[in-house]
Amino acid sequence: MARGFESKSVESQQEEAQRRKTLKPAMTMEEKDREARRAGLELALAQTQAEMGAACRPAHRDMLKLRLEAIQAQIRNL
């Protein structure tokens, strides 16, 4: 009997997910491009922050700090 309840639960979850997809308005190409760009910038931001944690030389840290600020500015401008 437990299996019957599980399958009904899964089925209702799938129906709910499908319903949510149909309720969302479709994104325009510009919106998709903006979201893709934001995702790429957020990955670059995370990578730069990780590199800053591992940087030993002050000159390298300074360069990474400038890169971090530039990425943050690009994210703000989106």
C-alpha positions as CSV (number, residue, x, y, z in Angstrom):
1,M,0.0,0.0,0.0
2,A,2.8,2.4,0.7
3,R,4.0,2.2,-2.9
4,G,0.6,3.4,-4.1
5,F,0.8,6.5,-1.9
6,E,4.4,7.1,-3.1
7,S,3.5,6.9,-6.8
8,K,0.5,9.2,-6.3
9,S,2.7,11.7,-4.5
10,V,5.3,11.6,-7.3
11,E,2.6,12.0,-9.9
12,S,1.1,15.0,-8.1
13,Q,4.5,16.6,-7.8
14,Q,5.2,16.1,-11.5
15,E,1.8,17.7,-12.3
16,E,2.5,20.6,-10.1
17,A,5.9,21.2,-11.7
18,Q,4.3,21.1,-15.2
19,R,1.6,23.5,-14.1
20,R,4.2,26.0,-12.8
21,K,6.1,25.8,-16.1
22,T,3.0,26.7,-18.0
23,L,2.1,29.6,-15.7
24,K,5.5,31.3,-16.3
25,P,5.6,33.7,-19.2
26,A,8.2,32.8,-21.8
27,M,11.5,34.7,-21.6
28,T,12.5,36.9,-24.6
29,M,15.9,36.4,-26.2
30,E,17.1,39.5,-24.5
31,E,16.1,38.1,-21.1
32,K,17.7,34.8,-21.8
33,D,20.9,36.5,-22.9
34,R,20.9,38.7,-19.8
35,E,20.4,35.6,-17.6
36,A,23.2,33.7,-19.3
37,R,25.5,36.7,-19.0
38,R,24.7,37.0,-15.3
39,A,25.3,33.3,-14.7
40,G,28.7,33.6,-16.4
41,L,29.6,36.7,-14.4
42,E,28.6,35.0,-11.1
43,L,30.8,32.1,-12.0
44,A,33.7,34.4,-12.8
45,L,33.1,36.2,-9.5
46,A,33.2,33.0,-7.5
47,Q,36.4,31.9,-9.3
48,T,38.1,35.2,-8.6
49,Q,37.1,35.1,-5.0
50,A,38.6,31.6,-4.7
51,E,41.8,32.8,-6.4
52,M,42.0,35.7,-4.0
53,G,41.9,33.3,-1.1
54,A,44.8,31.4,-2.5
55,A,46.9,34.4,-3.8
56,C,50.2,34.8,-2.0
57,R,51.8,37.8,-3.8
58,P,50.4,41.3,-3.1
59,A,50.6,42.2,-6.8
60,H,48.5,39.2,-7.7
61,R,46.0,40.1,-5.0
62,D,45.8,43.7,-6.3
63,M,45.1,42.4,-9.8
64,L,42.4,40.0,-8.6
65,K,40.9,42.8,-6.6
66,L,40.6,45.0,-9.7
67,R,39.1,42.0,-11.6
68,L,36.6,41.4,-8.8
69,E,35.5,45.1,-8.8
70,A,35.1,45.0,-12.6
71,I,33.0,41.9,-12.5
72,Q,30.8,43.3,-9.7
73,A,30.3,46.5,-11.8
74,Q,29.2,44.5,-14.8
75,I,26.7,42.6,-12.6
76,R,25.3,45.8,-11.3
77,N,24.9,47.2,-14.8
78,L,22.9,44.2,-16.0
